[in-house]
Amino acid sequence: MARLPRIDLPNIPQHIIQRGNNRQACFYHEKDFKAYLNWLKYYSLKEDVAIHAWVLMTNHVHLLCTPKKPKAVSFMMQGLGRRYVQYFNYSHQRTGTLWEGRYKSCLVQNSNYLLEVYRYIELNPVRAGMVDNPTDYPWSSYQINALGKVSSLVSYHDQYLTLAQSDTERQV
């Protein structure tokens, strides 16, 4: 049976989830997290996808992003996945699949839901019991969106910007 095509609309945010095969770890070391973020930045720019929020957990990834053109998220995830798996398999002397099938995605059409997705993604390490405070987890966009850490990876969504007039007010 053929897979159903994804609904992939330009300028509509998407929540992306990609899990490790059998929920196994996809990131072992700091260099793994850094490599993934480096290629996420590269492929998001290449495919014209704005990244609003992200978290890299040990065995899965969440992204909140907005494509600027049709199929941009699919192309971004294909390139990113291919490149990261090559790196990961070589670095850790392994072979085979890393990801559990296709990534999952859902459109985020409601503006209130968009802010909920931001929170869901950035609080994931707290809910998983990895940290008590999201400030303490370095592999998410929380420090960028909530604390003002400078990053060229994150693009603020218009709905996020309506929370307050200034960066300082939004980050309170």
Order of alpha helices (4+ residues) and beta strands (2+ residues): beta-alpha-beta-beta-alpha-beta-alpha-alpha-alpha-alpha-alpha
